[in-house]
Amino acid sequence: MLRTALRNLLAHKARLLMTALAVLLGTAFVSGTLVFSDSVGSAFRNRTAKSLDDVAVSVTADGPSPGALDAKAVDKVRAIPGVTRVRPSVNGTTTVADKDGNPAGREWGSEGANYVPDNGRSDGKDSRYPLRTGRGPSAAGEVALDARTADRTGAKIGGTVRLAVDGPVITKKLVGIVDTDDPRVESGGSLALFDTPTAQKLLGKKGEFTELVVSAAPGTDQNALAAKVRAVLPKGVRAQSGTDLAAEQSKLIDKETKSIRNTFLVFAGIALFVGVFIIANTFTMLIAQRTREIALLRAVGASRRQVVRSVLIEAGVLGFVASAAGFVLGLGIAVGLRSVLNSTGASLPDGPLVIEPTAVLSALAVGTVVTVLAAWLPSRKAARIAPVEALSAVDQPAAPRSLVLRNTLGGVLTALGVAIMLYVTTFRDSSGLQPAMAGSALTLAGVIVLAPLLSRPFVAAFGRVTDRLTGVSGKLARRNALRNPRRTAATASALMIGLTLITGFTVVAISADRGVDRMGGQDLTADYKVTSSGFGGLSPDVARTLAGQPGVDAAVPIRMTGFQSGNAPAGLRATDVASLGKVTDLKVREGSLAAVRGKSVAVSDEYAKQRALRVGSSLPMEFYDGKKATARVAAVYTKNDVLSDVIGAPSLVDPHLDKVLDQEVLVKAAPGASADLPGTIRKALGANPLIKVQSRDDLRRESAGSIGDILFLMYGLLGMAVVIAVIGVVNTLAMSVFERTREIGMLRAIGLARSGVKQMVRLESVMIAMFGAVLGVGLGVFLAWSGGHILRSSFPTYEMVVPWGRIGIFLLLALAVGVLAALWPARRAARLNMLESIGTQ
């Protein structure tokens, strides 16, 4: 039976090629994902390990601990036996300006630090930052930049560099250009280096350091050394050994790469699930074609178990070979994923491909097991073939099996899934996520099971159109599609799964995009928002400066803090309440905004409802600095997306801020203002790279920009499932042509032209593809509608929008899939020899 299985596999190479291709693509996705995540994780770990090569102990202040890390602390640590060097570091955020006054690096990677010459080096160089040219900064007016930032800004040694920390623009002389392996800088950030006193003044506090990096003699126990460091320093200081720090960062890297890996593996699973339909379909058809052969084996003594084993061995060999080829292809996918993600700004570190044994074994095991499991039901069917069927003179088509049980099961699954999804529409928060996932899975499974029943009315309706347009070819195509509804349904289901997910994601993404658009425009009437790209906020001078600029009608600063009332946190925004009407559509429902001064506040209607507040009510407030106050409610307004739940006067907020800074300034342009008002604003603020000036369109694009990126990423990931589904259509048609060889020969004999045969096969392909597309689009829209309700609480402006244009494109693509998938089977059918076909047994 083993030899029989291998002979059958080799005898049907062309028939099994498409199935092998489906397995190959699915396992390539799996192996590519595993190799990619292992390679990226290894590259990050290697880079981290390199940066920690000389770190025996890292000493940092655990929270605000004034004076904990000063020069005295450095001397105490340096005096500990076994310590060879202590490097005091100062780190913070520094934004370097490019030629146009914009940030020269990414917002989250703009670093500033001190340049510390190594102890004992006569050349005064810092080994952390190898000099490419020039020297290290040694005076208050000097700075060094990393090479990438220097290239972006066009700065040259001896020239000036414009930068900002948390306030006005600072100009310094460039004295050195350095190299760095800091991953934040290499991923698109920037690095500015100062001498230590200047770094302390700009980035921290005078005389204090951010971190002490301790180096030790070879063989020193790092954990014991960390304990000694903790013993000599005051409380509030954290001393962590280099090995612990490396382990901690390794765990963080593993966590981040694991999330990426799991995301891609979900889509790999979808691709393999689609492939199951193709594998099962192929083996079902192959067994139907080998009925007499299997019956003969049974007649000469083969048991049912041996027949099952023979089919499963055939599937196992096919799955293993296809998986091995898929693993090789997966290596290319791993390289491609790195390039694609880097092109979108991910800036992943370079490094060799890491091929772990688990990746190899997983890819081979997954592909082989999926193929064997998909072939299990067809193998059971093969085992039920009676020996007497070997006596038949010709192959007879299998008797149609009843679909009553299948339709009943499908109806129950679909009804249960739809009921759960209708129940999900009652949710208004993310607690409905798990029921939505379960309901979606049940609905999809139910429709797959019901697909043979649903195919009949669709094919009949579609066939009436083709009958009128194409005549005999259309009738034959319709009857061929209806001849085996199980096969038609299985082939269409593979395409349906991909289009269901694509349509669902598209509807949700487009709806979210429109919701973001409404959210950004419905309450904001200001023309521009001015913010800081740093973490410190804006100086109050910014609003005063802008208020006096030509073309500015109003510049309204908004400060923010938080408080708790009854153990419930809330946000408090302070501003010139009288000017709010110029920059936001604030609708007062009760009271008056003019009364919001001193310890009086205005609250949103939703917050008032939650806290049972009304005009005149008292609102107890406990601020995060520990101070308490009681405010009086002077007004109630309709919830506003621009503002928080509570609005007060600056005099209420300022005492609770460490430093009085504005969160943002909303600018209303005067009538007839110049179109280049943003440029005027930037110029008035000294072309500060920290300052962001965004129009309402800029804000909308910033909020919705990631939605489009995610959607197109989904298209790319789900595209693999659609490609596998197309292979399934080609496979089904090729098998269909083979088993109808005599029929096609008879049709040619009675006058059907080659073009008619091609048209018949094409129409059958189009019917299958369009059936899957219509089911997928309809199901995707339903799931998006019902599941979208769970976004309402966190996304109140979300409202489902059906993108008819894109759905039309999906249907046209399905039509194109049907036509293209039929090219090779149709050509093969048309070229069959008439006489040889009629004589086929």
N, C-alpha and C positions, 0 to 999 in steps of 0.2 A: 504493500500500500504506500510505503514511502517512495518507492521508485515511481509508482503511478502518480503520486502527487507532484513529484518533480517533473515528470514527463508532461503532465497537463500544464504545469506552469510554463515550461519552455515551449509547449505547442501553441500557447495562446499569448505570446509576447505582445502582439499588437493590441489585443483586447484588454490586457492588463496594464498597458502603458499609462493610460489616463488615470487609472486608480492609483498606480504607483506615484504619479505626479501629484495627486491630491495629498497622499501621505507625505511625500517629500516636502511639499510647501508647508504643511502643518508642522512637521518636525523641524524644519529649517527655522521657523518662527520660534519654536521652543528653544532649540539649541542656540540660536542667535541671541535670544534674550539672556540666557544663562551665561554665555561667554561674555556678552557685553557687560552685564552687571559685575561679573567676577573681574573683568579687566579694569573697569572704571574703579571699582573698590580697591583693587590692588594698586592702581596708580595713585589714588588718594592716600592710601596707607604708606606707600613708599615715600611720597612727598612729605607726609607728616613725620615719618620716622627720620627723614633727612633733617627736617627743621628742629628735631628734638635730639639730634646726635650728641650735642654737648650740654644737654640739660639734665642735671642730676636731681635738682629740686626747683620747682617754680613757686615763688612766694607772691601772693596777691592779697590785697585788702578785701576781706569778706564784708562788703557793705561799707557805709560811710564810717571810716575810722581815721579821723584827723591825726596826722603825725605818726601813724603806724609804720609807714614806709618812708623814712627820711634818711639822711646821711648817717645818723647814729645807728639805725637799723642795719644799714649796709656794713658799717664797721663791726657790729656784733656778729653778723653772719660770716663776715670774712675771717673773723678770729676763731671760728669753730675748726677743730682739727679735721683734716681731710678735705677741706674746701680749698680749691686751687684758684678760683676766680668768682667774683660776683659782678654781674652785669646789671646795673640799674637801668630800667627802661621806662620810658614815658610814651604812652600810646593814646591816640584819639582820632577824631575825624577831621580831615582837612580837605577842602575842595579846591583843586587847582583850576584856573580859568584857561580855556583855550584862546585862540586868536579872536573869536567872536564874543568872548565873555561867557560862554557856556561851560558847564563842567567838563573837564578833560577826561574824567573817568566815570564809571558807573556809580550811582548814588550810594549803593550799599557796599562799595569797596574802596572808598576814598580814604586812604589811611595817612596818618601823620605820626611821626616817631622821632626819637632823639638818636643822633649819631654818636656812638660811644667808642672811642679808640680802645683797642684791646690793651690790657695791662701788659707791659713789657715790650710793646712794639714801638720801635723808635720812629717808624714812619707815620704813626698816628692814625692808622687805618682800622676800620671796624670790619671784622671778618664776616659779620652777618650780611653786609652790603658791599660786595666787591666793587671797587671803582672801575668803571669803564674808561672814564676820562675825568680830569680835574682832581679835586680834593674834597675832603669832608668839610661841612660847615663848622666854623669855630667862633662866629660872632653873631650878634643879634640880627644883623641885616642880611644874613646869608642863608641859602637853602640848597639842598641837593634833591634831584628828582630821579625816579627810575627811568630806564631807557625808553620804555614804551610811552610814558607820559611826555617825556622830552620830545619824542618824535611827533606826538599828536599836537603839542603846543607850538612846535617849531622853535623851542627855546635853545639858545646856544650858551656855551660857557662865557661868562662875563656879561650876559644879557640879564634882563629882568623877568621875574615870574610874578604873576598876579594870582593871589589865592585868598581864601577866606576860611575862618574857623567857625565862628558863631556870630559874626558881626560884620563890620565894614571890611572892604577889600584891603589886603596888605600887599605891598610890593617889596620883593626881596631880590637880591642878586644871586644868580645861579652860579655856583662854584664847583659843582660836581654832578656827574651822571653815574648811577649805580645799577647793578643787576640785583634781582631778588627772586627768590622762589616762593614768595608769599602767594598762596593760591587765590586770595582775594584780589591781589593786584594782577596776577596772570589771567584771571577770568574777566578782566576789563576794568579793574579799578585803577587807582593812582596812588603814588607814594611820595610824600614830601618829608624830607629829613631836616631837622634843625639841631643846633647845639643844645646841650641839656638844659641850661637856664631858660633859653627861649622856648623850648618844648614844654617845660613846666609852666611857664607863663601863659602860653597859648592853649595847651591841651589839658592841663591839670591845675595843680596848686603849687605855689612857690615852695621850693625845697622838698617836694614830695614826688615819689615815683609811683608808677602804675604797677610795675612788676619787678621783682628781683630774680634774675636767672642765675642759678648757682651751678657751677661746674665743680666736679670732684676728681680726686685721684683715681686711677684705674683700680678696680676691685672694691671700691667703697660700696657698702650696703646703702642703697638710695633711700629705702624706707627708714632705716635707722638715722640717716642724716636728716631726713625730713622731720623726724621727731626731735632731734637736737635743735633744729631751726625753730620749731614751734616753742621750744622751751625757753629760748632767749628773747623771743619777741612778745609783744603785748597781745592781749586778747583782741579778736577781730581780724587776725591775720591767718590766712590759709596757706599752709605749706604742703605741696603735693609733689610726690616723687615723680621723676621722669617716666618710670615704668607705668605708674598709675595713670599719669597724664596720657601716655601713648595708648594704654588700654581703653581709657575713657573716650578718646577721639576715635579709636578703632570701632568701638561700639556705635558711636554716632554715625560714622561712615557706613557701617553695616546696616543701620536703621534706614538711612537715606537711600542706599542702593537697593535695599529690600523693597521699599515702596515702589521704586521704578520697576524693579523686576516683576513684582506682583501685578502691576498695571499691564505690562506687556504680556505677561502670561495669561491674563484673562482673555485677551484678544487671540492669543495662540490657541487657547481652549476653544474659543468660538470657531476658529478655522478648522480645528480637528473635529469638532462636533458636526460641522457642515460636511467634512470629509466622510463621516460615518455613513451618511445617506448614500454617497457615491459608492463606497466600498460595498455596502449591503446590496445596493442595486446591481452592481457589477456581478457579484457572486450569485445573486438570485438568477440573473440572466444566463450566466455561464452554466449553472446547474440545469436550467431549463433546456439549454442546448445539448447538454451531455446526459439527458435522461436515459437514452438507450445504453450508453456506455456504463453508467452507474448501475442500471438494471442488470447488465451482463455480469458486472462484478458481483452483484448480489447473487446472481444465478450460479456462479462458479464457487460460491462459498464465502464471500466477504460479509462480515457482520455489519449491523447498523453502526456499531461503535467504530469499526474500522473505516467506514465511509465518512463518518463525522471527523475522525482523526485525520483522514486524508485531506479533506477540505481545509481543516484548520492548519495542517502543516503547510499547505499551499499558501494560505493567508499569512502564516507566520513568516515563511521565507520571503514572500512579497513585502511584508511590512518591515522586516529586518533590512533587506537590501535598500528599500526606499528610504528608510530612516537613516541608514549610513550615508546615502547620497544627500539626504536632507541636512545631516550634521555638517557636511562639507560646505553646502550652500549657506548654512547658518553662520559660518565663519565670515563669509562676505557680508551677511546682514549685520553682524556685530560691528564690523568696520563701518558699514554704511550708516548705522544708527548714530555712531559717534560723530560722523561728519554732518549728518542732518541736524542733530541737536546742537552742535557747535555753530552751525549756520544760523540758528535761531537765538544765539547769544548765551548758550549754556556754558561755553568755554571749559569743556571737560579736559582734564590733564592728559597729556600724551603718555603712552606706555605700551608695552607689548601686549599681544593677545594672551590672556591667561585661560588655558584649557584645563579645567579641573576634571578629574575622573567622574565626578557626579554629573557634570554637564553631558559628558559622552554617554554614560549609562542611562541618564534620564531621557535623552533624546531617542536612543535606541529602544529603551523599554516602552516609552510612551507610544511611539509609532507602531511597534510590534503588537503591543497589547490592544491598542485601538483597532488595528486591522483585524486581529483575531476575534475580538468581541463583535465587531461589525459583521464578520463572516459566520458567527455562531448560529444565528437563526437560519440563514441559508443552508448551513451544513445539516441542521436538524431536518430541514425539508428534503435534502438529498437522501438522508437516511431512511425516509419514509417511502422512497421509490420502490415499488414491488418488482421482484424478478420477472414477473410475467410481461412487464412492459418491454422487455428485450425482444419479445416475439413480434412486436409491431413492425410492419414493413417500412413505414415512414415515421418521421417524428411528428407527433401530434401536439398541438398547443395544449398547454396545461389548462385543466378545467378551472373556470373562474371560481374563486373561493368567496364564501359569504362575507359581507362586510358588516353584518348586523352587530356582532360583538365589538368590532373596532369602532363603528359609528356610535354605539352606546357609550363606550369608554371615552371617546373623544367629546361627545356631548356633555358628559359629566365633568370632565376636566375643564372644558371651555366655560361651562356655566359657573363652575366654582371659581375659576380665575376671574371672569367678568364680575361676579358678585364681590370678590375681594377688591377689585379695582374700583368698583362703584363705592364700596365702603371707604376706600382711600380718599375719595373726593370729599369726605366729611372732615378729614384732617386739615389742620391749618399750620402745622409745624413739622419738623423733621422726625417726630415720633412715628410718622406713617411710612418711613423709609423701608423698614423690614417687611411690613405687609405689602408694600408696593412691589418690592423685589419678588416676593413669593407669588403675588397675583400675576405679575408679568410672566414669570416662568410657567405657571399653570396655564395661563391663556395661550402662550406660545405653544406649549406642548399639546394642548387640546386642539388647536387649529392644525398642527402637524398631523395629529391622529385623524382629524376629520377631513384632511385634504382630499382623499379619494372621493368622498361624497361631494365636496364642494367643487371638485374639478368637473363633474358632469354638467351642471347648469352653465358654468363659465364656458367650457369648451363648446357646448351646444349653442350658446348665444354668439360666441366668437365665430363659430363655424357658419352660422347663418350669414354673417357678413362676408366671409371668405367664399362661401358657395356662390354668392351673387357676383363677386368680383373675379373669381378664378375658375369657377365651374368645377369640372371633374377633379382637378388637383386639390381644390379646397375640400370637397366631400371626402376624398380619400384621406387627407391629412386629419380631418375631424374624426373619422372613424378609427384611424390608427391611434390617435391620442386617447380615444374612449375605450379602445380595445383592452388596455391594461391600465385601469385607473390607479392602481398601486404604484406602478412605475412612473406614470405621469406625476403623481402626487409627490413621490420621493424626490424626483428630479427638481420639481418646482419648489419643494420645501427648502432645499439647500439654498436656492436663490432668495426665497422668502425671508429666511433668517437674517441674512446680511442686509436686505433692504428694510426689514422691520427696525433693526438697530440704527441704520443710517437715517431713516426717516424720523424715528423717535428723537435721536440726538439733534437732528436738524431743527425740528419743530421747537424743542425746548431751548436750543441755543438762540434761534431767531427770536423767539418770544422773550427770552431773557435780555437780548440785545435791545429790543424795543422797550422793554421795561426800564432798562438803564437809561435809555434816551429820555423817557418820560420822567424818570426820577431826577435826572440832571436838569431838566428844563421846566418842570411844572412849578417849582417853588423859587428857583433862583432867577432873579431879574437883573442881577449885576451882569456886566459885560465881561469882566475879568476877575479872576481870583489870583491873588499874590500870596505865595507861601514860601517857606524855606525848605530846601532839599536836605538840610541837616536836621538835627534832632532838637535844636534849641529854640526854635521859633523865630519871630521877627521882633526887632527893636520897636518900641512905640514911635520912634522917630520916623519909621517907614511910612506909617499912615499920615503923619503930619507933613512929610515931604510930598507925598502923592496928592494930598488935598490941595496943595498950591500949584499943581502942574496945569498948564493949559490943556483943555480937552477933557479934564476930569471933573465930573459933576459932583461926585461923592466918593469918599474913601472911608469905608467903615471897618475899623479893626474889631476883631473878635478874639477874646481870650477864653480859655477853657480850664476848668478844674473838675474834680469829682467830689462827691459826698455820698453819705449813706443816710437814709431816713427809715427807721424801722427795720434795719438790717437789709434794706433793699438799695443797691447802688444806683446812682443816677448821675447824669452829666449836667454841669452848670456852665452856661456860656454868658459872658459879660460883654457888653458893647454899649455904644451910644444908641439907646432904644429909639430915640426920636428920629434917627436916620435909617432905621432898619427898613422902613417902607420903600426906600429908594433902591435897595439891593435884593430884597426878597419879598415874595408875595405872602405877607403875614396877615392872616384873617383873624381878627379878635372876635371871640364869641361872647365874652362877658368881661366887664370891667374896662379899664383904660390903660394903655401903655404909658401914658403920661405919668401915671402914678407909680411906675416902676423906678424907684430910686431908693438909696439907702439900703434898708433891709427888707424892701418889698420886691417881689418877684412875679414873673408871669410863668404859667405852666401850660403844657399842651393838654388838649382835651383828653387824650388817652391816659396821660399820667394822672390827671385830675380824677378820672374814673377809677383808676387802679387804687389811688390813695384816698378816695372819697373827699376830694378837695373842692372848694368853691371860692369865689371872691370873698375875702375876709377871713378865710381859714388860716390857721397857723401851720407852718411847715418846719418841724425840727430838723436840723442839719448837723451832721457830724463830719467834718472835713478830714482828709487823710493826713493832715498835720497834727491831728488830735484835738483841734479846737472845735467848739460847738457854737451854734447860733440858732436862732429861731426867726424865720422869715414870715412875712405876711403875704398871702396871695392877693395880688392887685389886679390880675387879669388872667383870662383863660383864652388860649388861641388854638386854632385848628392845627393838628400835628403838621410839622414842617420839616422836610428832609434836609434843609440847610442848617436848621437850628437843633439844639438838644431839647430835652423834655422840660428844662427849666432855664429861664432867661433872667439875668439880674444886672445890676449896675456894676461897673468896674470897682467901685469902692467896697462891694461885697466880696469880690473875688481876690483882689490884689493882696490882701493880708495873708492869704493862704498859698501864695506862690513863692517858691524859692527865689525866683527872679522874674520880674514883671516883663513878660514877653507876650506878643500877640500870636495866636495860632495861625491866623490868616487875615488878609485885608481884602474886602470885597469892593471892587471899583466899578462905578457907574459912569459910562462915558457921557460927556455933554453932547447935546445935539450939534451935528456938524463936525464932530471930532475927527481928527485925522485917522486914516485907516492904519497908520503906523503907530497908534497909541501904545501898543506893547513895547515897541522900540523906545518910545519916549520914556515909558516907565522904567525900563531897564537902564537907560542912560541916566535918568534922574537918581537912580539908586547906585550909580557908580559901576554899572556893568558887573555887578556882584554875581559870581558863579553860583552862590547859594540861593539866589532869588529865582523862583519859578513864576512866570506870568502865563496864565492859561486862560484861553477864551472858553466859552461854554462848549464849543465844539471840541476843543482840546480835552476838556474834562470828560465829555461823553466818550471820546475815543480812548482815553486813558482807562475809563471804567470798563468799556466794552471790548478793548483791544484784545485781551486774553481770550474772550469768548470765541472770536473768529479763529485764533491760533489753535485753540483746543478742538474746535469743530473740524478744521482741516486735518489735524492730527488724527482725529477719529476716522475721518474718511480714509486716510492712508492705512490705518491699522485694520479697519474693517474691509478695506479693498482686497486684502488677502482672502477673506472668506468669500467675497464675490467672485474672485478669480477661480477659486476652487469650485464654486457653484457653476461657473461657465464650463469648466472641465467636465462637470457632471452632465451638463446638457449634451456636450459633444460625445461623451461616453455612451449615454443613453441612445442617442441617434445612431451611433455607429453599431451598437448592439442590435438596435431595431432593424437597421438595414440588413444586417447579417441574417437575422432570423426570418426575414421576409424575402430572402433571395428568390425563392420560387415565385412568390407573389409578384415581385417586381418584374421577373422574367415574363410572366403571363401578361402583365399589363403592357410591357413593351411589345409582346407578340400580337396583342389585339389593337395596337395602334397608338399607345401613349408615347409621345416623343420624349427624347432625353430631357428637354427643357421642362416638360411636364413632371417628370420624375424629380428633377431638382426642385421644382416649385413645391411639390408635395412634401418633400423632406423639410424645406425651408419653412413652410407654413406650420408643420407640426412643431418645429423648433420654436417658432414665434409664439404659438399657442402656449407651449410649456413656459416659456420665459415670461410672457405677459400674465399668465395665471399666477406665477410666483410673485411678479412685481405688484399686481393689484392686491393680492393678499398681504404682502409685506408693507406696502404703503398704507393700506387701510388699518392694519394692526398697529403699525408704528404711530399713526395719528391718534388712535384710540388710547394707546398706552401713554403717549405724551400728554394728552388731555387729562386723563385721570391721575397720572402720577404728578403732573405739574401743580396740583393743589397743595402739595406739601411744601411748596416754596412760598406760599402766600404770607406766612408770618414774618419771615426774614426778608421778603421781597414783595412788599405790598403793591408795587406797581406792575408786578408780573401778570400778564394776561395772554392767554394762548393766541398765537398768530399762526395761521397755516400758510406757509410760503408756497403758494400754488406754482410759482415759476420754477422753483427747485424741484417740486414734486413732478412737474411736467418733464423736467430734465431727467429725473430718475426713470420715468416711464419710457422716455425716448431712448435712454441708455439700455433699458431692458429690451426694447425692440431691437436695438442694434446688436445686443448680445445674442438674441435669437437668430438674427440673420447671420452673424459672423460664426456662431457655433455650428451652423448647418453647412458651412462652406465645404469642409472636407467630407462629411458623411454624404452630402448631396452629390458631390462630384463622384464619390465612390459608387453610389447607387446608380448614377446615370451611366457609368462606364461598365456596368456588369454585362457580361456576354449573355445574350438572350437565350440561346440554346442551352448553354451550360447551366444557367440559372434554373431553367425549367426542369432540367434533369437532376438537380440537387436533391439528395435524400436527407 
